[in-house]
Amino acid sequence: MPDTSSKAGVNPDGTIDRARAKRMLNPFDRYALQKALEIKRDSGAEVTCVAMGPPPAVEVLIEAFEHGADYGILLTDKRLAASDTLATAYALHKVVHYLGDFDVILTGLQTTDGDTAQVGPQIAERLNIPQITYCEHLSISDRILNGQRIVEGGNQEIEVHLPVLITVANSATPLDYKRFADVAAVKEFLRHPEERDKRIRTVSLDTIGANPNRTGLLGSPTVVGKTWKIGDVGGSCIVFKGESIEREVDELMERLRTDGRGVEELINA
């Protein structure tokens, strides 16, 4: 995803200029990656990460490798530009079909630029598989996944048969620090084109058999009507220091009177 803290800029149609934006691993996806790596550690599963974006987004996959992921798929196509959640979920579910069999799909709760929390559930709906959202803890045994999800006022225990899609809550275990050995191993395999091509595949809409009319602006019913920059919010703070709390309150009341604003006016402002 684009780093929204960077000066990416906005296109004339109101969408983020992702070509200029720096790439980053979505903070919410870090929790999903951690859960995937825990499943790998406990069951010997393989972890395949999927990224969708311009070619430089491969940097995100490389970071996932440095944490311990096994394979990566980069879906990149100019026709994907400005995809909303519906178009994004369509494209990603086609990637899943392209990859073939799977047991568990783990996604972040949401992205920091959209904050919709819609893509994960929409992928599950398109794949016609069960889903557990806002999942904090999970365990797998005999192809049955037990998940604990956050609900208002508490937690909910859910048991489902695989395959399943999980959106991982940001209160789950944070992503572990990289190990030097993993970082060194990634640098080594990147030096060898044949090994790099085995572990990182770059695909387009045509490769995965997706209809381009259902992606990008063409496939996005959500339209940005207008964007504008909010100016910096200024302000000032006055600290009253006196010999006692009573004296400080007196100074505050005097300042309110001399500024022409009474206490009631200040409270109701």
C-alpha positions as CSV (number, residue, x, y, z in Angstrom):
1,M,0.0,0.0,0.0
2,P,1.1,3.6,-0.4
3,D,2.8,5.3,2.5
4,T,0.2,8.0,3.3
5,S,2.6,9.8,5.5
6,S,4.8,10.5,2.4
7,K,4.1,13.3,-0.1
8,A,2.4,11.1,-2.7
9,G,0.1,13.7,-4.1
10,V,-3.4,13.2,-5.6
11,N,-4.4,12.6,-9.2
12,P,-7.0,14.9,-10.9
13,D,-9.6,12.2,-10.4
14,G,-9.1,12.3,-6.6
15,T,-7.2,9.1,-6.3
16,I,-3.8,8.7,-4.6
17,D,-0.9,9.0,-7.0
18,R,0.5,5.5,-6.1
19,A,3.3,5.7,-8.7
20,R,4.9,8.6,-6.7
21,A,4.1,7.2,-3.3
22,K,6.5,5.2,-1.2
23,R,5.5,1.6,-0.7
24,M,5.1,0.1,2.7
25,L,3.8,-3.1,4.3
26,N,0.3,-2.1,5.6
27,P,0.6,-1.9,9.4
28,F,-2.6,-4.1,9.8
29,D,-1.2,-6.7,7.4
30,R,1.8,-7.1,9.8
31,Y,-0.5,-8.9,12.3
32,A,-1.8,-11.2,9.5
33,L,1.8,-12.0,8.5
34,Q,2.7,-12.9,12.0
35,K,-0.3,-15.3,12.3
36,A,0.7,-16.9,9.0
37,L,4.3,-17.4,10.3
38,E,3.0,-18.9,13.5
39,I,0.9,-21.4,11.5
40,K,4.0,-22.2,9.5
41,R,6.0,-22.8,12.6
42,D,3.4,-25.0,14.2
43,S,2.3,-27.1,11.2
44,G,5.0,-26.7,8.6
45,A,2.7,-24.8,6.2
46,E,4.0,-22.6,3.4
47,V,3.3,-18.9,3.4
48,T,2.6,-17.2,0.1
49,C,2.1,-13.4,0.2
50,V,0.1,-11.4,-2.4
51,A,0.7,-7.8,-3.2
52,M,-1.2,-5.6,-5.6
53,G,0.3,-2.4,-6.9
54,P,2.9,-0.9,-9.3
55,P,6.1,-2.9,-10.0
56,P,8.1,-1.3,-7.1
57,A,5.6,-2.9,-4.7
58,V,7.8,-6.0,-4.9
59,E,9.6,-4.3,-2.0
60,V,6.7,-5.2,0.3
61,L,7.1,-8.9,-0.7
62,I,10.8,-8.8,-0.1
63,E,10.2,-7.4,3.4
64,A,7.8,-10.3,4.0
65,F,10.5,-12.8,2.9
66,E,12.9,-11.2,5.4
67,H,10.4,-12.1,8.1
68,G,10.1,-15.7,6.9
69,A,7.5,-15.9,4.1
70,D,8.2,-18.5,1.4
71,Y,6.6,-17.2,-1.8
72,G,5.3,-14.0,-3.2
73,I,2.9,-13.0,-5.9
74,L,2.9,-9.4,-7.3
75,L,-0.3,-8.5,-9.2
76,T,0.6,-5.4,-11.2
77,D,-1.4,-3.9,-14.1
78,K,-2.1,-0.3,-15.1
79,R,-5.7,-1.2,-15.4
80,L,-5.9,-1.8,-11.7
81,A,-5.3,1.9,-10.9
82,A,-8.0,3.5,-8.7
83,S,-9.7,0.2,-7.8
84,D,-12.1,0.6,-4.9
85,T,-12.7,-2.3,-2.4
86,L,-15.1,-4.1,-4.7
87,A,-12.7,-4.1,-7.6
88,T,-9.7,-4.9,-5.4
89,A,-11.5,-7.9,-3.9
90,Y,-12.4,-9.1,-7.3
91,A,-8.8,-8.9,-8.5
92,L,-7.4,-10.6,-5.4
93,H,-9.9,-13.5,-5.5
94,K,-8.9,-14.1,-9.1
95,V,-5.3,-14.4,-7.8
96,V,-6.4,-17.0,-5.3
97,H,-8.0,-19.0,-8.0
98,Y,-4.8,-18.7,-10.1
99,L,-2.7,-20.0,-7.2
100,G,-5.0,-23.1,-6.6
101,D,-5.5,-25.0,-3.4
102,F,-5.2,-23.2,-0.1
103,D,-6.2,-23.8,3.5
104,V,-6.2,-20.4,5.2
105,I,-6.2,-16.8,3.8
106,L,-5.1,-14.3,6.3
107,T,-5.6,-10.5,5.7
108,G,-5.1,-7.4,7.8
109,L,-8.2,-5.9,9.3
110,Q,-8.1,-2.9,7.0
111,T,-5.7,-0.5,5.4
112,T,-4.5,2.8,6.8
113,D,-5.5,4.8,3.7
114,G,-9.0,3.5,3.3
115,D,-10.0,2.2,6.7
116,T,-13.0,0.3,5.3
117,A,-12.3,-3.3,6.5
118,Q,-14.2,-4.5,3.4
119,V,-11.7,-6.3,1.2
120,G,-11.2,-9.4,3.3
121,P,-14.9,-10.2,3.8
122,Q,-15.5,-9.4,0.1
123,I,-12.8,-11.9,-0.9
124,A,-14.4,-14.6,1.3
125,E,-17.8,-13.9,-0.2
126,R,-16.5,-14.3,-3.8
127,L,-14.7,-17.5,-2.9
128,N,-17.8,-18.8,-1.1
129,I,-15.8,-19.7,2.0
130,P,-16.5,-19.0,5.7
131,Q,-14.8,-16.0,7.3
132,I,-13.8,-15.0,10.8
133,T,-13.3,-11.2,11.2
134,Y,-11.6,-9.3,13.9
135,C,-9.8,-12.5,14.9
136,E,-7.4,-12.3,17.8
137,H,-6.4,-15.9,18.5
138,L,-6.6,-19.0,16.4
139,S,-5.5,-22.7,16.4
140,I,-5.8,-25.4,13.8
141,S,-6.2,-29.2,14.4
142,D,-7.5,-31.9,12.0
143,R,-8.4,-29.2,9.4
144,I,-10.7,-27.5,11.9
145,L,-9.8,-23.9,12.9
146,N,-10.9,-22.5,16.2
147,G,-10.8,-18.7,16.3
148,Q,-11.6,-16.1,18.9
149,R,-12.9,-12.9,17.5
150,I,-13.6,-9.5,19.1
151,V,-17.2,-8.5,19.5
152,E,-18.8,-5.6,21.3
153,G,-18.5,-6.3,25.0
154,G,-16.3,-9.4,24.8
155,N,-15.1,-12.3,22.6
156,Q,-16.8,-14.9,20.4
157,E,-15.5,-18.4,19.9
158,I,-16.0,-19.8,16.4
159,E,-15.1,-23.2,14.9
160,V,-14.9,-23.7,11.1
161,H,-13.7,-26.3,8.7
162,L,-10.9,-25.3,6.3
163,P,-10.6,-23.5,4.0
164,V,-11.4,-20.2,5.7
165,L,-10.5,-16.5,5.5
166,I,-9.4,-14.7,8.6
167,T,-9.1,-10.9,9.1
168,V,-6.6,-10.5,12.0
169,A,-7.3,-7.9,14.6
170,N,-4.6,-5.3,15.4
171,S,-4.8,-6.5,19.0
172,A,-3.3,-9.8,18.0
173,T,0.4,-10.6,18.4
174,P,2.6,-8.0,16.6
175,L,5.0,-9.0,13.9
176,D,8.3,-10.3,15.3
177,Y,11.6,-8.5,14.5
178,K,13.5,-9.8,11.5
179,R,16.3,-12.3,12.1
180,F,19.7,-11.6,10.6
181,A,19.8,-15.1,9.1
182,D,16.5,-14.5,7.2
183,V,17.6,-11.1,5.9
184,A,20.9,-12.5,4.8
185,A,19.2,-15.4,3.0
186,V,16.9,-13.1,1.1
187,K,19.8,-11.0,-0.1
188,E,21.4,-14.1,-1.3
189,F,18.5,-15.5,-3.3
190,L,17.8,-12.1,-4.9
191,R,21.3,-12.3,-6.4
192,H,20.2,-15.4,-8.4
193,P,17.6,-14.7,-11.1
194,E,16.5,-18.4,-11.3
195,E,15.9,-18.6,-7.6
196,R,14.2,-15.2,-7.4
197,D,11.8,-16.2,-10.2
198,K,10.9,-19.4,-8.4
199,R,9.9,-17.5,-5.3
200,I,8.4,-14.2,-6.7
201,R,6.0,-14.3,-9.6
202,T,4.7,-11.2,-11.3
203,V,1.3,-11.5,-12.8
204,S,-1.2,-9.3,-14.7
205,L,-4.9,-9.3,-15.1
206,D,-4.5,-11.4,-18.2
207,T,-2.4,-13.9,-16.4
208,I,-5.0,-14.5,-13.7
209,G,-7.9,-14.4,-16.1
210,A,-9.5,-11.3,-14.7
211,N,-12.0,-9.1,-16.6
212,P,-10.3,-5.6,-16.7
213,N,-13.8,-4.0,-16.9
214,R,-14.3,-5.2,-13.3
215,T,-11.2,-3.5,-12.0
216,G,-9.8,0.0,-11.8
217,L,-12.1,3.0,-12.3
218,L,-14.3,1.0,-14.7
219,G,-15.1,-1.6,-12.1
220,S,-15.3,0.7,-9.1
221,P,-18.8,2.0,-8.2
222,T,-17.2,4.1,-5.5
223,V,-16.2,7.5,-6.9
224,V,-14.2,10.2,-5.2
225,G,-16.3,13.4,-5.5
226,K,-13.8,15.9,-4.2
227,T,-10.6,16.1,-2.3
228,W,-9.0,19.0,-0.5
229,K,-6.2,19.7,1.8
230,I,-7.0,20.7,5.3
231,G,-4.7,23.4,6.6
232,D,-2.5,23.2,9.6
233,V,-4.5,23.7,12.8
234,G,-2.8,26.4,14.9
235,G,-3.3,27.3,18.5
236,S,-1.6,28.5,21.6
237,C,-1.4,27.5,25.2
238,I,-1.0,29.6,28.3
239,V,0.3,28.0,31.4
240,F,-0.6,29.7,34.7
241,K,1.9,29.3,37.4
242,G,1.1,30.7,40.8
243,E,1.7,30.1,44.5
244,S,-1.4,28.0,44.8
245,I,-4.2,26.4,42.8
246,E,-6.5,29.2,44.0
247,R,-4.1,31.8,42.7
248,E,-3.9,30.1,39.3
249,V,-7.7,29.9,39.0
250,D,-7.8,33.7,39.8
251,E,-5.3,34.4,37.1
252,L,-7.3,32.3,34.6
253,M,-10.6,34.0,35.4
254,E,-8.9,37.4,35.1
255,R,-7.6,36.5,31.7
256,L,-11.0,35.3,30.5
257,R,-12.5,38.6,31.7
258,T,-9.8,40.8,30.0
259,D,-10.1,38.8,26.8
260,G,-13.8,39.5,26.6
261,R,-15.0,36.0,26.9
262,G,-16.9,34.8,29.9
263,V,-16.7,31.3,31.4
264,E,-20.1,30.3,29.9
265,E,-19.1,31.5,26.5
266,L,-15.8,29.5,26.7
267,I,-17.6,26.3,27.7
268,N,-20.2,26.6,25.0
269,A,-17.7,27.5,22.3
